[in-house]
Amino acid sequence: MGMNIAVLPFVAAILAVTRLPELPPIEPLLLGLPVSVFGLSCSRARPFSAFYLGLLYVSMNAVAGLNAVFPDDLQGKDLQVIGQVSGLPGRSDGILHFSFNVEEITDCASRWTGTVNISWYRAPVEVQPGDRLQLTVRLSKPGSTLNPGLFDYEGWLFSRGIQAGGYVRSNSKNELLESDSIAFPHHVLRYRIRQTMLGLLKESPVKGLLIALTIGETGQISKPAWHSLTRTGTNHLLIISGLHVGLVAAMIFKLLGLTPLSIRWVGVTTMIVTAFYALIAGFGLPVQRALIMTSAVLLAVSISRRVSTLTMFSASLLGVVMVQPFAVMSNGFWLSFGAVFSLIYAYNGKLMGNEGTGMLKVLLAAIRTQWVVSVAMFPLLLYLLSQASLVAFTVNLVAIPWISFLVIPWLLIFVAALPISTDISAASLSIGEFFLSIIWQYLEWVADKELMFYGSEGLVPLLIALFGVLIVFSPKGTVPRWLGWMCFLPLLVVHEVPGRGELRVTFVDVGQGLSVILQTRRTTLLYDTGPKFGDRFDSGEQILTPLLRKYGLRKLDAFIVSHGDNDHAGGMNSILRNFDIDRFVSSVSERAQPCDSPINWSADGVRFEIFRLQVGGGNNSSCLLLAHTTKFGVLITGDIEEVAEGLLHEKILPEIQVISVPHHGSKTSSSPGFINHLMPSLAIVSAGFRNRFSHPEQAVLKRYEKRHVRVLNTADEGAIRIWLGENGIQRVERTRLEGRRFWHR
């Protein structure tokens, strides 16, 4: 019981540190170490001591991570390095991607070592885990986009100890030095299993899903398949999860129970085999959690001791954060442990309820279990992912037993038979593929209905809804259940919206590109979409769609694509696919209305106009967007250059408070006459961090500075949100300032 009380404050301390903009100094914390260790022996002081130790533990790990940062003086330089491939390499768009442990930089005095992500364009060789390579690379610190409430790529890299990213430069000295299968034996085995499956499955539509179910590698799953998994609430099922680990352990335990082995040896052997399976499965967070809980059960059985479910849960929670203290930054951590805790709470610490007998008992328990998880995860999914499937409960009632009993066993036989018989393993894989194909057709059919709920970005609605979950599944007679359901109502409330005659403008951080969301009380416009780079990155899919979903949106009142350059129109098709569009304006799609003639309309007291200054293609033919009232004006300029800027003098404009700096601050734009004509209060540059065009030009910035125009850059600030109303600019929110974490650049 003492451990259970201490684990929660220990984890809470870790979570608290991950929310800090700067780390606390370590030295003063070390002074309290002896007292906090002694406090663990006192029941009253134990929670406080555990919190203090968690604070110290995570801070020391954080400092170690920051001290390993890639040196500034090596950024952007060609470096000859020697190191080893770690993890599973993969290919997309003809580019080889892999994690690389740099052991030595041979052509300079730096002694830096660390883990980096490498891209190798037109790689002449295939690499596998353990390969020691000599490569000429160009590396840089992580510098990704940052938008409110969306995936923090810099944080993800930091939590995994990845200090830099880069690419291989063409050089005759690039070579394989040796293959070392001992360094990462489980990854070598996973790699060989994957390659075997790729060879056997060839063009199977469920190839990526089978690989994910077998070794936990999701790189082969297509984007349409991910959409189907999300819309049916089965993401957890068709990748390696805790459910699979428990299933494997149960099967092995049952099989070994038929042998003459004693119960102690059955338990120990099951633990060893299950741990081996967990390594093959990639040892992700859900797998770690399930392995620790399963091992606790097996250990208790082996020594004939009873261990409470809560103790097993606490042990797994502590084990995961001790191994990976920054696991609390991942959605998988909260979804995995949240699902298990909801079951422990609903069943009052028991593994199964008392409904019925025999098969009826199992069926009713399965239905209730899925109901508990579906209800409990609904608010958490909305908060973390801004979307939740409305059919997850019913779909999982069918999919979980189907996958567990008709697909997973055949995949286990496939892996076990690989070193014994190619024919048996191939036949087992074919049977597993057959059963998965059947259920996959059902999942795709359900996914096409798109029965989803979108919205809720606030922490307060989440906490109220989770309190409601506790009421709904509390013991009968404790609190009226209807009160718990009422607590879900805040999830339906829309986030903060502008009032009548007000406007919220969000310059989305899409890297080197432009995308702007304009919102009135009931209207949303999207101007441009940012870039797309093959299958690797699509700002429309990976940034704009999640951001708009956070506002609960299925429809856009207007969608404007200024012109056809990739950095403005790259994500266009994703937006058209994911949202209903009332008014689509562009010159780059036959589906769109051109902006050759001005397009005017009003919404919620704000006047909108889309117009073009010059025709004939190119940057100067960009569609411009003007939004204004009698109190303020906003002008989004696309990529217009000095010629089109001069034509703007002929147009009668209201007073302008905010503009997008034309062409990302290129020297061909933002002429003195253009700035003098508009004289905005605020100019926003939308550019990528360390972009190859050197946008914005220093000469351009000086023009704005000379005229006392405030300039903000998404490369430095992340997404920039501006609220405008009766007094013009009411407030400006900068994501990197207000949402700063200690690992951010």
C-alpha positions in Angstrom: 0.0 0.0 0.0 2.9 2.3 0.8 4.2 2.0 -2.8 0.8 2.8 -4.2 0.7 6.0 -2.2 4.2 7.1 -3.3 3.9 6.3 -7.0 1.3 9.0 -7.8 3.2 12.0 -6.4 6.4 10.6 -8.0 4.8 10.6 -11.5 3.1 14.0 -10.7 6.5 15.5 -10.1 7.7 14.2 -13.5 4.7 15.6 -15.2 5.1 19.0 -13.5 8.7 19.3 -14.7 7.7 18.6 -18.3 5.5 21.6 -18.2 8.3 24.0 -17.2 9.8 26.6 -19.6 13.1 26.3 -17.8 14.6 23.6 -15.6 15.1 24.2 -11.8 18.8 24.2 -10.7 19.9 20.7 -9.7 22.4 21.6 -6.9 19.8 22.9 -4.3 17.6 19.8 -5.0 20.5 17.5 -4.2 20.7 19.0 -0.7 17.3 17.6 0.2 18.1 14.1 -1.1 18.9 12.5 2.3 15.8 13.9 4.0 13.5 12.8 1.2 14.9 9.3 1.2 14.4 9.1 5.0 10.9 10.5 4.5 9.9 7.4 2.5 9.9 5.4 5.8 7.3 7.7 7.3 3.7 7.3 6.1 2.8 10.9 6.5 5.9 12.3 4.8 5.9 9.6 2.0 3.9 11.4 -0.6 6.0 14.6 -0.2 9.2 12.6 -0.3 8.1 10.8 -3.4 7.3 14.0 -5.1 10.7 15.5 -4.2 12.5 12.4 -5.5 10.5 12.5 -8.7 11.4 16.1 -9.2 15.1 15.4 -8.6 15.0 12.2 -10.8 13.4 13.8 -13.8 15.5 17.0 -13.5 18.7 15.1 -13.6 17.6 13.2 -16.6 16.5 16.4 -18.3 19.9 18.1 -17.6 21.7 15.0 -19.0 19.5 15.3 -22.2 20.2 19.0 -22.6 23.9 18.6 -22.0 24.1 16.1 -24.9 22.7 18.7 -27.4 24.3 18.9 -30.8 27.0 21.7 -30.8 26.1 24.9 -32.6 29.5 25.2 -34.3 28.9 21.9 -36.1 25.5 22.7 -37.6 25.2 22.9 -41.4 28.8 21.6 -41.9 29.8 18.4 -43.8 31.0 16.0 -41.1 32.6 12.5 -41.6 31.2 10.3 -38.9 31.4 6.7 -37.8 28.5 5.1 -36.0 25.9 2.3 -35.9 22.4 2.0 -37.2 19.9 1.5 -34.4 16.2 0.7 -34.6 14.5 -0.3 -37.8 15.4 1.6 -41.0 12.6 2.4 -43.4 12.0 3.9 -46.9 9.6 6.5 -48.1 9.6 8.3 -51.4 12.8 6.6 -52.3 14.6 8.0 -49.2 16.2 5.7 -46.6 15.5 6.8 -43.0 17.3 5.4 -39.9 18.5 6.2 -36.4 22.2 6.5 -36.1 24.4 6.4 -33.0 27.3 8.6 -33.8 30.4 7.2 -32.1 33.1 9.4 -33.6 33.5 12.5 -35.8 36.7 11.8 -37.7 37.4 15.1 -39.5 37.3 17.6 -36.7 38.4 18.0 -33.1 34.9 17.7 -31.6 34.3 14.6 -29.4 30.5 14.9 -29.5 28.6 11.6 -29.6 24.9 11.0 -29.7 21.9 9.7 -31.6 20.7 11.4 -34.8 18.0 10.8 -37.4 19.5 10.3 -40.8 17.9 10.6 -44.3 19.8 9.1 -47.2 18.5 10.2 -50.6 19.1 7.6 -53.4 20.9 5.4 -51.0 23.0 2.8 -53.0 22.7 0.2 -50.2 20.2 -1.2 -47.7 21.2 -1.0 -44.1 20.0 -3.0 -41.1 20.3 -2.6 -37.4 23.8 -3.0 -36.1 25.5 -1.9 -39.3 28.6 0.2 -38.6 28.9 2.9 -41.3 31.3 5.7 -42.2 29.2 8.5 -43.7 29.6 12.2 -44.6 26.6 13.9 -43.2 25.2 17.4 -42.6 23.4 17.7 -39.3 21.4 20.3 -37.4 19.5 20.6 -34.1 15.8 19.9 -34.2 13.8 22.9 -35.5 10.2 21.8 -36.2 6.9 23.7 -36.4 5.0 24.4 -33.2 1.3 25.0 -33.0 -1.0 25.1 -30.0 -2.3 21.7 -28.8 -0.6 19.8 -31.7 2.2 17.2 -31.7 5.4 18.6 -30.3 8.1 17.1 -32.6 10.9 18.7 -30.7 9.6 17.2 -27.4 9.2 13.8 -29.1 12.8 13.8 -30.2 14.0 15.0 -26.8 12.1 12.2 -25.0 13.8 9.6 -27.2 17.3 11.1 -26.8 17.6 12.2 -30.4 19.9 15.2 -30.5 19.9 16.1 -34.2 18.7 15.3 -37.7 20.3 15.5 -41.1 21.1 13.8 -44.3 23.9 11.9 -46.0 26.1 13.8 -48.5 27.5 12.2 -51.6 31.0 11.0 -50.9 33.2 8.2 -52.2 34.2 7.5 -48.5 30.6 6.5 -47.6 30.9 2.8 -46.8 29.8 -0.1 -44.6 32.5 -0.9 -42.2 31.0 -4.0 -40.6 27.7 -5.7 -39.6 27.3 -6.3 -35.9 24.1 -8.3 -35.2 25.0 -8.6 -31.5 24.7 -4.8 -30.8 20.9 -4.8 -31.3 19.9 -8.4 -31.6 16.1 -7.8 -31.1 16.1 -5.2 -33.8 18.0 -7.4 -36.1 15.4 -10.1 -35.6 12.6 -7.7 -36.1 14.2 -6.4 -39.3 14.5 -10.0 -40.7 10.9 -10.8 -39.8 9.8 -7.6 -41.5 11.8 -8.3 -44.7 10.4 -11.9 -44.8 6.9 -10.6 -44.4 7.4 -8.0 -47.1 8.6 -10.7 -49.5 5.7 -13.1 -48.7 2.9 -10.5 -48.6 4.0 -8.4 -51.6 1.0 -6.3 -52.6 -1.4 -7.5 -49.9 -3.7 -4.6 -48.8 -3.2 -5.6 -45.2 0.5 -6.0 -45.4 1.3 -3.0 -43.2 -1.3 -4.1 -40.6 0.2 -7.6 -40.4 3.7 -6.2 -39.9 2.4 -3.9 -37.2 0.6 -6.7 -35.4 3.7 -8.9 -35.5 6.6 -6.6 -34.7 5.0 -3.3 -33.7 6.4 -1.4 -36.7 3.9 1.0 -38.1 5.9 2.5 -41.0 4.2 0.3 -43.5 0.7 1.3 -42.7 -0.8 3.6 -45.3 -2.5 6.9 -44.5 -5.9 5.7 -45.7 -5.5 2.7 -43.3 -4.7 5.0 -40.4 -7.8 7.0 -41.2 -9.9 3.8 -41.0 -8.3 2.8 -37.7 -9.0 6.3 -36.2 -12.6 6.4 -37.4 -13.3 3.0 -35.9 -11.4 3.5 -32.7 -9.2 0.4 -33.4 -5.7 2.1 -33.4 -4.9 0.2 -30.2 -5.8 -3.1 -31.7 -4.0 -3.2 -35.0 -0.6 -2.3 -33.5 1.1 -4.2 -30.7 -0.7 -3.3 -27.5 -0.9 -4.5 -23.9 -3.8 -6.7 -24.9 -1.5 -8.8 -27.2 1.1 -9.2 -24.5 -1.5 -10.4 -22.0 -2.9 -12.8 -24.7 0.6 -14.2 -25.5 1.4 -14.7 -21.8 -2.0 -16.5 -21.2 -1.4 -18.8 -24.2 2.1 -19.7 -23.1 1.0 -20.2 -19.5 -1.8 -22.5 -20.6 0.5 -24.5 -22.9 3.2 -24.9 -20.3 0.6 -25.9 -17.7 0.1 -29.1 -19.8 3.7 -30.1 -19.1 5.2 -31.7 -16.0 6.8 -28.4 -15.0 6.0 -27.1 -11.5 3.9 -24.0 -11.3 7.0 -22.0 -10.3 8.8 -22.9 -13.5 5.7 -22.4 -15.6 5.5 -18.9 -14.3 9.2 -18.1 -14.7 9.3 -19.6 -18.2 6.2 -17.7 -19.2 7.8 -14.5 -18.0 11.0 -15.1 -20.0 9.1 -15.9 -23.2 6.7 -13.0 -22.8 9.7 -10.7 -22.3 11.2 -12.0 -25.5 8.0 -11.4 -27.4 7.9 -7.8 -25.9 11.3 -7.1 -27.4 10.3 -8.4 -30.8 7.2 -6.3 -30.5 9.3 -3.1 -30.2 9.0 -2.6 -26.4 6.7 0.4 -26.8 4.9 2.0 -23.8 1.8 -0.2 -23.8 4.0 -3.3 -24.2 6.2 -2.2 -21.2 3.1 -1.5 -19.1 1.6 -4.9 -19.9 4.8 -6.8 -19.5 5.4 -5.4 -16.0 1.8 -6.1 -14.9 1.9 -9.6 -16.4 5.3 -10.3 -14.8 3.9 -9.2 -11.4 1.0 -11.7 -11.8 3.2 -14.5 -12.9 5.7 -13.8 -10.1 2.9 -13.9 -7.6 1.6 -17.1 -9.0 5.0 -18.7 -8.9 5.6 -17.9 -5.2 1.9 -18.4 -4.2 1.4 -14.8 -3.2 -1.6 -12.6 -3.8 -0.9 -9.2 -5.3 -3.6 -6.6 -5.7 -4.4 -5.2 -9.1 -3.7 -1.7 -7.9 -0.2 -2.8 -6.8 0.5 -4.3 -10.2 -0.8 -1.1 -11.8 1.5 1.0 -9.6 4.5 -1.2 -10.2 4.0 -0.9 -14.0 3.5 2.8 -13.8 6.7 3.2 -11.7 8.7 0.9 -13.9 7.8 2.7 -17.1 8.7 6.2 -15.7 11.9 4.9 -14.2 13.0 3.5 -17.5 11.6 6.4 -19.6 10.9 9.4 -17.4 9.7 11.5 -20.3 7.1 8.8 -21.4 4.5 11.1 -19.7 4.9 13.4 -22.7 3.3 10.8 -25.0 -0.4 10.3 -25.7 0.2 6.5 -25.6 1.2 6.8 -21.9 -2.1 8.4 -20.9 -4.3 6.3 -23.1 -2.6 3.0 -22.0 -2.6 3.6 -18.3 -5.9 5.5 -18.4 -7.6 2.5 -19.9 -6.2 0.1 -17.3 -7.0 2.4 -14.4 -10.6 2.8 -15.6 -11.0 -1.0 -15.5 -9.5 -1.3 -12.1 -11.8 1.4 -10.8 -14.9 0.1 -12.5 -14.3 -3.5 -11.2 -13.2 -2.2 -7.8 -9.8 -3.8 -8.2 -11.1 -7.2 -9.4 -10.2 -8.7 -12.8 -13.7 -9.5 -13.7 -17.2 -8.7 -12.5 -19.7 -11.3 -11.2 -22.2 -11.1 -14.1 -23.7 -14.5 -14.9 -22.0 -17.9 -15.1 -19.9 -19.7 -17.8 -20.0 -18.3 -21.3 -22.6 -15.7 -20.3 -20.3 -14.4 -17.6 -17.4 -14.1 -20.1 -19.7 -12.4 -22.7 -21.2 -9.9 -20.2 -17.7 -9.1 -18.7 -16.3 -8.5 -22.2 -19.2 -6.1 -23.1 -18.9 -4.2 -19.8 -15.1 -4.1 -20.1 -15.3 -2.5 -23.6 -18.1 -0.1 -22.4 -15.9 1.1 -19.5 -12.9 1.7 -21.7 -14.9 3.4 -24.4 -16.6 5.8 -22.0 -13.5 6.5 -20.0 -11.3 7.1 -23.0 -13.8 9.4 -24.8 -12.9 12.7 -23.0 -9.2 11.8 -23.0 -9.2 11.2 -26.8 -10.9 14.5 -27.4 -8.3 16.3 -25.3 -5.3 14.6 -26.7 -6.3 14.0 -30.3 -9.4 16.3 -30.7 -11.4 13.4 -32.1 -13.1 10.3 -30.9 -14.9 7.5 -32.7 -18.6 7.2 -31.9 -18.6 3.5 -33.0 -15.5 2.4 -31.1 -17.6 0.4 -28.5 -19.6 -1.7 -31.0 -16.7 -2.1 -33.4 -14.3 -3.3 -30.8 -16.8 -5.8 -29.5 -16.3 -7.6 -32.8 -12.8 -6.7 -33.7 -11.0 -7.5 -30.4 -12.0 -11.2 -30.2 -11.6 -11.6 -34.0 -8.0 -10.2 -34.0 -7.1 -11.9 -30.7 -8.2 -15.4 -31.5 -8.2 -15.6 -35.3 -5.2 -13.5 -36.3 -2.7 -13.1 -33.5 -2.2 -16.9 -32.9 -1.3 -17.5 -36.6 1.2 -14.6 -36.5 2.8 -16.1 -33.5 3.1 -19.5 -35.2 4.6 -17.7 -38.2 7.4 -16.2 -36.1 8.0 -19.4 -34.1 8.2 -21.5 -37.3 10.5 -19.2 -39.2 13.8 -20.9 -38.1 12.1 -24.4 -38.5 10.1 -24.5 -41.7 9.6 -21.8 -44.4 6.5 -23.6 -45.6 4.8 -23.7 -42.2 5.6 -20.1 -41.5 4.4 -19.0 -44.9 1.1 -21.0 -44.5 0.5 -19.5 -41.1 1.0 -16.0 -42.4 -1.4 -16.7 -45.2 -4.1 -17.8 -42.8 -3.5 -14.8 -40.6 -3.8 -12.6 -43.7 -7.0 -14.2 -44.7 -8.7 -13.6 -41.3 -7.4 -10.0 -41.1 -8.6 -9.2 -44.6 -12.2 -10.2 -43.6 -12.3 -8.0 -40.5 -10.5 -5.2 -42.4 -13.3 -5.0 -45.0 -15.7 -4.6 -42.1 -13.6 -1.8 -40.5 -13.2 0.1 -43.8 -17.0 -0.1 -44.3 -17.6 1.3 -40.9 -14.9 4.0 -41.4 -16.6 5.2 -44.6 -19.5 6.3 -42.4 -17.2 8.7 -40.6 -19.1 8.6 -37.3 -16.7 10.8 -35.4 -16.9 13.5 -32.8 -14.5 16.5 -33.0 -13.6 19.3 -30.6 -12.7 20.2 -27.0 -9.3 21.7 -26.6 -9.7 22.8 -23.0 -8.2 21.2 -19.8 -11.2 22.2 -17.6 -13.8 20.3 -19.8 -11.5 17.3 -19.6 -11.2 17.3 -15.8 -14.9 17.7 -15.4 -15.6 14.9 -17.8 -13.1 12.6 -16.1 -14.8 13.4 -12.8 -18.0 12.3 -14.5 -16.4 9.0 -15.4 -15.6 8.3 -11.8 -19.3 9.0 -10.9 -20.7 6.8 -13.8 -18.6 3.8 -12.7 -18.8 4.3 -8.9 -20.4 1.6 -6.8 -24.2 1.6 -7.1 -26.0 3.9 -4.7 -23.0 6.1 -4.1 -23.9 9.0 -6.4 -26.7 9.3 -9.0 -25.2 8.1 -12.3 -27.0 10.9 -14.2 -24.8 13.4 -12.5 -21.8 11.7 -14.1 -23.3 11.9 -17.6 -24.0 15.6 -17.0 -20.3 16.1 -16.5 -19.8 15.2 -20.2 -21.7 18.3 -21.4 -18.7 20.7 -21.2 -17.1 18.6 -23.9 -19.9 19.8 -26.2 -19.2 23.5 -25.5 -17.2 25.2 -28.2 -13.9 26.8 -27.3 -13.6 30.6 -26.9 -14.9 32.3 -30.0 -14.9 36.0 -31.2 -17.9 38.1 -30.5 -19.9 39.9 -33.2 -17.6 42.4 -35.1 -14.5 40.6 -33.8 -12.0 38.4 -35.6 -9.4 35.9 -34.6 -6.5 35.4 -37.1 -4.1 32.5 -36.7 -0.9 32.4 -38.7 -0.3 28.7 -38.5 3.3 27.5 -38.2 3.7 25.3 -41.4 7.4 25.8 -41.8 8.5 27.5 -45.0 5.1 28.3 -46.4 1.9 30.2 -45.5 -1.4 29.2 -43.9 -3.8 31.5 -42.1 -7.1 30.7 -40.3 -9.6 33.5 -39.9 -12.6 33.1 -37.6 -15.6 35.2 -36.7 -18.3 34.1 -34.3 -19.8 31.5 -36.6 -17.5 31.6 -39.7 -14.1 30.0 -40.5 -11.9 30.8 -43.5 -8.7 29.1 -44.4 -6.2 30.9 -46.6 -3.5 28.7 -48.1 -2.3 25.4 -46.7 1.5 25.3 -46.5 3.7 22.7 -48.2 3.7 19.0 -48.9 6.8 16.8 -49.4 5.8 13.5 -50.9 4.4 11.0 -48.4 6.7 12.3 -45.6 5.0 15.5 -44.7 1.7 17.1 -45.7 0.8 20.3 -43.7 -2.8 20.0 -44.7 -3.1 16.5 -43.2 -0.6 16.8 -40.3 -1.1 20.4 -39.1 -4.2 22.1 -40.5 -6.7 19.2 -40.2 -5.9 18.5 -36.5 -5.9 22.2 -35.7 -9.2 22.8 -37.3 -10.6 19.6 -35.6 -9.7 21.2 -32.3 -12.3 23.8 -33.1 -14.8 21.1 -33.7 -15.0 21.8 -37.4 -16.2 19.6 -40.2 -16.9 22.4 -42.7 -15.0 25.6 -43.9 -17.1 28.6 -44.9 -14.3 29.7 -47.3 -11.1 28.1 -48.6 -8.7 30.3 -50.5 -5.6 29.1 -52.2 -3.6 32.1 -53.3 -1.6 30.5 -56.1 -0.1 27.1 -57.1 3.4 27.1 -55.4 3.9 24.1 -53.2 4.6 26.2 -50.1 1.0 27.7 -50.4 -1.0 24.9 -52.0 0.8 21.7 -51.0 -1.8 20.6 -48.5 -4.8 21.6 -50.7 -6.0 18.1 -51.6 -6.0 17.0 -47.9 -8.2 20.0 -46.9 -10.6 19.3 -49.8 -10.7 15.6 -48.8 -11.2 16.2 -45.0 -13.7 19.1 -45.0 -16.8 20.3 -46.7 -16.2 23.6 -48.4 -18.9 26.3 -48.9 -16.8 28.7 -51.0 -13.5 27.5 -52.7 -11.6 30.3 -54.4 -8.4 29.7 -56.3 -6.9 29.7 -59.8 -5.1 26.3 -59.4 -8.2 24.0 -59.3 -11.0 23.5 -61.8 -13.3 23.0 -58.8 -12.6 26.5 -57.5 -14.1 29.9 -58.3 -11.3 32.2 -59.7 -10.5 35.5 -58.0 -10.2 37.5 -61.2 -13.1 39.6 -60.1 -13.5 40.7 -56.5 -15.6 38.4 -54.3 -17.3 40.2 -51.3 -19.5 39.0 -48.4 -20.1 39.7 -44.8 -20.3 37.5 -41.7 -20.9 38.3 -38.0 -20.2 42.0 -38.6 -16.9 41.4 -40.5 -16.5 42.3 -44.2 -14.5 39.9 -46.4 -13.1 40.5 -49.9 -11.0 38.3 -52.1 -9.3 40.0 -55.1 -6.3 39.8 -57.4 -4.0 42.6 -58.5 -2.5 41.1 -61.6 -3.4 38.1 -63.8 -1.1 35.9 -65.9 0.3 33.5 -63.3 3.3 33.7 -61.0 3.6 35.3 -57.5 2.0 38.6 -58.6 -1.2 36.8 -59.5 -1.8 35.7 -55.9 -5.4 36.0 -54.6 -5.4 38.4 -51.7 -7.8 38.4 -48.7 -9.0 41.5 -46.9 -11.0 41.3 -43.7 -12.2 44.5 -42.0 -14.7 46.4 -39.9 -14.8 50.1 -39.1 -12.4 49.3 -36.3 -9.7 47.1 -37.9 -8.4 45.7 -41.1 -6.4 42.5 -42.0 -4.7 42.0 -45.3 -3.3 38.6 -46.4 -1.0 39.1 -49.3 0.2 35.7 -50.6 3.4 36.0 -52.6 2.9 39.4 -54.3 6.1 41.2 -55.3 6.9 44.9 -55.9 4.9 45.1 -59.2 1.7 44.0 -57.6 2.4 46.0 -54.5 2.4 49.1 -56.7 -1.0 48.3 -58.1 -2.4 48.1 -54.5 -2.0 51.9 -54.3 -4.9 52.2 -56.7 -7.3 50.3 -54.4 -9.2 52.1 -51.6 -8.4 50.2 -48.4 -9.6 50.6 -44.8 -7.1 51.2 -42.1 -5.0 48.1 -41.9 -3.7 46.8 -38.5 -2.3 43.4 -39.6 -0.6 42.2 -42.7 1.1 39.0 -43.8 4.6 40.1 -45.0 4.5 39.4 -48.8 6.5 36.4 -50.1 7.8 35.5 -46.6 10.0 38.6 -46.5 11.8 38.1 -49.8 13.9 41.0 -51.1 11.6 41.2 -54.1 8.6 42.3 -51.9 7.8 44.7 -49.1 8.8 47.7 -51.1 9.0 51.1 -49.1 6.0 52.3 -51.0 3.9 49.3 -50.0 4.7 49.7 -46.3 4.1 53.5 -46.5 0.8 52.9 -48.1 -0.5 50.4 -45.5 1.4 51.4 -42.4 0.2 48.4 -40.4 0.7 48.0 -36.6 1.8 44.4 -37.0 3.4 42.4 -39.8 3.7 38.6 -39.7 6.4 36.7 -41.5 5.5 33.1 -42.2 8.8 31.3 -42.8 10.7 28.1 -41.9 13.4 27.9 -39.3 16.8 28.2 -41.0 15.1 28.1 -44.4 17.4 27.8 -47.5 16.0 31.1 -48.9 17.2 33.2 -45.9 13.7 34.6 -45.5 13.1 37.1 -44.2 15.8 39.3 -45.7 17.5 41.6 -43.1 17.0 44.6 -45.5 13.3 43.9 -45.5 13.1 43.7 -41.7 14.9 47.1 -41.5 12.3 48.7 -43.7 9.6 47.7 -41.3 11.7 48.6 -38.3 12.4 52.1 -39.7 8.6 52.7 -39.9 8.0 51.4 -36.4 6.0 48.3 -37.6 6.2 45.4 -35.2 7.3 42.2 -37.0 6.8 38.7 -35.8 8.1 35.5 -37.5 6.5 32.1 -37.2 9.9 30.6 -37.4 10.7 32.2 -34.0 7.3 32.4 -32.4 5.5 29.3 -33.7 1.9 29.8 -34.5 0.7 33.4 -33.9 -2.9 34.1 -32.9 -4.2 37.6 -33.1 -7.5 38.8 -31.6 -9.1 41.9 -33.2 -12.1 43.9 -32.0 -13.4 47.3 -31.1 -10.0 48.6 -30.2 -8.1 47.1 -33.1 -5.6 44.5 -31.9 -6.8 43.2 -28.5 -4.1 40.6 -27.9 -1.4 38.6 -29.6 -0.7 35.0 -28.5 2.7 33.5 -29.5 2.9 29.7 -29.1 6.7 29.5 -28.4 6.4 32.1 -25.7 3.2 31.0 -24.0 3.7 27.3 -24.5 7.5 27.2 -24.0 9.0 24.0 -22.6 12.6 23.6 -21.5 13.6 21.4 -24.5 12.4 24.0 -27.1 15.0 25.8 -29.1 
